[in-house]
Amino acid sequence: MINVESGIFQRTELLIGKKKLDTISQKKIIIFGMGGVGSWCAESLVRTGIKKLTIVDSDRICMTNINRQLHATMLSVGEVKTEVMKKRLLEINPHAEINAIQEIYSKETHDSFHLESYDYIIDAIDSLSNKVHLIRMATRTKARFFSSMGASLKVDPTRIRVGEFWEVKGCPLASIIRKRIRGGDFPAKKFLCVFSDEVLQNKGSGYSCGSDTCLCPKTKNITGNPELANHEWCSTKAKIHGTTAHITAIFGFTLAGLVIQSIYKDK
């Protein structure tokens, strides 16, 4: 019988060797946020050999996600993001252990995620307060933590960078997060972020796909958390910014690259 995984990861093993590939397959990773950044990150990790992956997001796929989110198509509108992503990842590697959680990460729910049980924690959250809380909690664990800063209002891929959180320059989101953090507990350790110093202006009509003007149905007659059946983040945001697929994808791929590079270099 043909070993399916040996075929899937033949090119990866050729580059990094069987020992490192085996190490990659044993690492436990959790990604918070399956949007424009997190979805591409998850795909890259599984295609590279990660097998123990937990993906977290509370939302369902919206029509406005299609321009930048990997799992968003006209056929998946209204479905639970984590479930659609899990199905796709298992189509890539049926032997992967994908834990899909439809939940909001917050101060009230963070204990349920058992952050201390992971080797890597990846932050691709949009909500500012929840992002700040995750930074504080994740840096208290032994896990290596990587975070995405703002990926909206950008078109130039050459300005995407990786930097230590306190040294990130030109990113408004990073500045806001640092200000909030200074008002409370500081991160327990340093961590790397993906960011860009490009900040463009919205030039579109400026309408919001919120609860009153939603462009698509949020629910279908499918499985999912009933308490989150009609939940969507658009109506809770003060302002929605324009985004493009190539930028969010590079952010996600870079986060995945930081994980793989970390494992590859770890002796």
C-alpha positions as CSV (number, residue, x, y, z in Angstrom):
1,M,0.0,0.0,0.0
2,I,1.3,3.4,-0.9
3,N,2.0,5.7,2.0
4,V,-0.1,8.8,1.2
5,E,1.8,11.1,3.5
6,S,5.2,10.2,2.1
7,G,3.8,11.4,-1.3
8,I,2.2,14.6,0.1
9,F,5.4,15.7,1.9
10,Q,8.0,14.3,-0.4
11,R,9.2,17.8,-1.5
12,T,9.2,19.1,2.1
13,E,11.3,16.1,3.3
14,L,13.7,16.6,0.4
15,L,14.4,20.1,1.7
16,I,14.5,19.6,5.5
17,G,15.0,15.9,6.0
18,K,12.8,13.2,7.6
19,K,13.8,14.0,11.1
20,K,12.7,17.6,10.9
21,L,9.5,16.6,9.0
22,D,8.7,14.2,11.8
23,T,9.3,16.9,14.4
24,I,6.9,19.3,12.5
25,S,4.2,16.6,12.4
26,Q,4.3,16.4,16.3
27,K,4.0,20.1,17.1
28,K,0.7,21.3,18.5
29,I,-0.5,24.6,17.1
30,I,-3.5,26.8,17.7
31,I,-4.6,29.7,15.4
32,F,-7.0,32.3,16.6
33,G,-8.9,33.8,13.7
34,M,-9.8,32.1,10.4
35,G,-10.1,35.2,8.3
36,G,-8.0,36.8,5.7
37,V,-4.7,36.1,7.6
38,G,-5.5,33.0,9.6
39,S,-7.0,30.9,6.8
40,W,-3.9,31.2,4.6
41,C,-1.7,30.5,7.6
42,A,-3.6,27.3,8.4
43,E,-3.4,26.1,4.8
44,S,0.4,26.7,4.6
45,L,1.0,24.9,7.9
46,V,-0.9,21.7,6.9
47,R,0.6,21.6,3.4
48,T,4.1,21.8,5.1
49,G,3.4,18.9,7.4
50,I,1.7,20.2,10.6
51,K,-0.7,17.5,11.7
52,K,-1.9,18.7,15.2
53,L,-3.8,22.0,14.5
54,T,-6.6,23.8,16.3
55,I,-8.4,26.5,14.5
56,V,-10.6,29.0,16.3
57,D,-13.2,31.5,14.9
58,S,-16.7,32.4,16.0
59,D,-18.1,33.6,12.7
60,R,-19.7,32.3,9.5
61,I,-18.6,33.1,6.0
62,C,-19.9,36.4,4.6
63,M,-20.0,37.4,1.0
64,T,-17.6,40.2,1.7
65,N,-15.0,37.6,2.8
66,I,-14.6,36.2,-0.7
67,N,-12.1,38.8,-1.9
68,R,-9.4,37.7,0.6
69,Q,-10.3,34.6,2.7
70,L,-9.2,31.2,1.5
71,H,-12.3,29.2,2.4
72,A,-14.8,31.9,1.3
73,T,-16.7,31.2,-2.0
74,M,-20.3,31.7,-3.1
75,L,-20.9,28.1,-2.2
76,S,-19.7,28.5,1.4
77,V,-21.5,31.8,2.3
78,G,-23.3,31.3,5.6
79,E,-21.3,28.3,6.7
80,V,-19.2,28.1,9.8
81,K,-15.7,29.3,9.0
82,T,-13.8,26.7,11.1
83,E,-15.9,23.8,9.7
84,V,-15.3,24.8,6.1
85,M,-11.6,25.2,6.8
86,K,-11.4,21.9,8.6
87,K,-12.9,20.1,5.6
88,R,-10.4,21.7,3.3
89,L,-7.4,20.9,5.4
90,L,-8.5,17.3,5.7
91,E,-8.8,17.1,1.9
92,I,-5.1,18.2,1.9
93,N,-4.0,15.6,4.5
94,P,-6.7,13.2,5.7
95,H,-4.4,12.0,8.5
96,A,-4.2,15.5,10.1
97,E,-5.8,16.1,13.4
98,I,-7.8,19.3,12.9
99,N,-9.7,20.6,15.9
100,A,-12.3,23.2,14.7
101,I,-13.7,25.5,17.4
102,Q,-16.5,27.9,16.7
103,E,-16.0,30.2,19.7
104,I,-15.0,33.8,20.5
105,Y,-11.7,34.1,22.3
106,S,-12.2,36.6,25.2
107,K,-11.3,37.2,28.8
108,E,-14.4,35.1,29.7
109,T,-13.6,32.1,27.5
110,H,-9.8,32.0,27.4
111,D,-9.5,29.2,30.0
112,S,-11.3,26.8,27.8
113,F,-8.6,26.9,25.2
114,H,-5.8,25.5,27.4
115,L,-3.1,27.7,25.9
116,E,-0.4,25.9,28.0
117,S,-0.9,22.7,26.0
118,Y,0.4,24.1,22.7
119,D,3.9,24.5,21.2
120,Y,2.9,27.5,19.1
121,I,0.1,30.0,19.5
122,I,-0.8,32.3,16.5
123,D,-2.8,35.4,16.8
124,A,-4.9,36.5,13.7
125,I,-7.7,38.1,15.7
126,D,-9.5,41.3,14.6
127,S,-11.1,42.3,17.9
128,L,-8.8,44.7,19.7
129,S,-9.7,43.9,23.3
130,N,-9.5,40.2,22.7
131,K,-6.2,40.5,20.8
132,V,-4.7,42.4,23.7
133,H,-5.9,39.7,26.1
134,L,-4.5,36.9,24.0
135,I,-1.1,38.6,23.8
136,R,-1.0,38.8,27.6
137,M,-2.1,35.2,28.2
138,A,-0.1,33.6,25.3
139,T,3.2,35.2,26.4
140,R,2.8,33.7,29.9
141,T,3.0,30.1,28.5
142,K,6.0,28.2,27.2
143,A,4.6,28.2,23.7
144,R,6.2,30.4,21.0
145,F,3.8,33.1,20.1
146,F,3.4,35.0,16.8
147,S,1.0,37.8,16.1
148,S,-0.4,39.6,13.0
149,M,-0.8,43.3,13.1
150,G,-3.1,45.2,10.7
151,A,-3.3,43.8,7.2
152,S,-5.9,46.3,5.8
153,L,-5.3,49.5,3.8
154,K,-2.3,48.0,2.0
155,V,-1.4,47.0,-1.6
156,D,2.4,46.8,-1.6
157,P,3.7,43.3,-0.6
158,T,7.3,44.5,-0.5
159,R,6.6,46.5,2.7
160,I,5.5,43.5,4.7
161,R,8.0,42.9,7.5
162,V,8.6,40.8,10.6
163,G,9.6,42.6,13.8
164,E,9.6,42.4,17.6
165,F,6.3,43.8,19.0
166,W,7.8,46.8,20.8
167,E,9.9,47.7,17.7
168,V,7.1,47.7,15.1
169,K,7.1,51.0,13.3
170,G,4.4,52.6,11.1
171,C,1.5,50.3,12.0
172,P,-1.4,52.1,13.6
173,L,-2.8,48.9,15.1
174,A,0.4,48.0,16.8
175,S,0.5,51.6,18.3
176,I,-3.0,51.2,19.6
177,I,-2.3,47.8,21.1
178,R,0.9,49.0,22.8
179,K,-1.0,51.9,24.3
180,R,-3.6,49.6,25.7
181,I,-1.0,47.2,27.1
182,R,0.8,50.0,28.9
183,G,-2.4,50.6,30.8
184,G,-2.3,47.1,32.3
185,D,-0.2,43.9,32.4
186,F,2.8,43.8,30.0
187,P,3.5,40.7,27.9
188,A,5.6,38.2,29.8
189,K,8.1,37.8,27.0
190,K,9.0,39.3,23.7
191,F,7.3,38.0,20.5
192,L,7.5,38.6,16.7
193,C,4.8,40.3,14.7
194,V,4.0,40.5,11.0
195,F,3.3,44.0,9.9
196,S,3.5,46.7,7.2
197,D,4.1,50.4,7.5
198,E,1.9,51.1,4.5
199,V,-1.3,52.9,5.4
200,L,-3.6,53.9,2.5
201,Q,-7.0,55.6,2.6
202,N,-10.3,54.0,1.8
203,K,-11.6,55.3,-1.5
204,G,-14.8,53.3,-1.8
205,S,-18.4,54.2,-1.0
206,G,-17.8,53.4,2.7
207,Y,-20.9,51.3,3.3
208,S,-20.8,48.8,6.1
209,C,-21.9,45.2,5.9
210,G,-23.4,45.3,9.3
211,S,-26.4,43.9,11.0
212,D,-28.8,46.4,9.3
213,T,-27.3,46.2,5.8
214,C,-25.8,42.7,5.5
215,L,-25.2,41.6,2.0
216,C,-25.7,37.9,2.6
217,P,-27.4,35.3,4.8
218,K,-25.4,34.5,7.9
219,T,-26.9,31.1,8.6
220,K,-27.7,27.9,6.8
221,N,-29.4,24.7,8.1
222,I,-26.1,23.2,9.1
223,T,-24.2,22.3,12.3
224,G,-22.7,25.1,14.4
225,N,-22.9,26.8,17.7
226,P,-26.6,28.0,18.0
227,E,-25.6,30.8,20.3
228,L,-23.5,32.2,17.4
229,A,-25.9,31.5,14.6
230,N,-26.4,35.1,13.7
231,H,-23.2,36.6,15.2
232,E,-21.0,38.6,12.8
233,W,-18.2,41.0,13.6
234,C,-19.0,43.6,10.9
235,S,-21.7,45.4,12.9
236,T,-19.5,45.6,16.0
237,K,-16.6,47.4,14.3
238,A,-16.3,51.1,14.5
239,K,-15.0,51.2,10.9
240,I,-14.3,48.6,8.2
241,H,-11.2,49.1,6.1
242,G,-10.5,47.8,2.6
243,T,-8.3,44.7,2.1
244,T,-6.8,42.6,-0.7
245,A,-6.1,38.9,-0.9
246,H,-2.4,39.1,-1.8
247,I,-1.6,41.2,1.4
248,T,-3.6,39.1,3.8
249,A,-2.2,35.9,2.3
250,I,1.4,37.1,2.6
251,F,0.7,38.0,6.3
252,G,-0.7,34.5,6.8
253,F,2.1,32.7,4.9
254,T,4.6,34.7,6.9
255,L,3.1,33.6,10.2
256,A,3.3,30.0,9.0
257,G,6.9,30.6,7.9
258,L,7.8,31.8,11.3
259,V,6.5,28.6,12.8
260,I,8.3,26.3,10.3
261,Q,11.5,28.3,10.5
262,S,11.4,28.1,14.3
263,I,11.1,24.3,14.2
264,Y,13.7,24.0,11.5
265,K,16.3,26.0,13.4
266,D,15.5,24.5,16.8
267,K,18.3,22.0,17.7
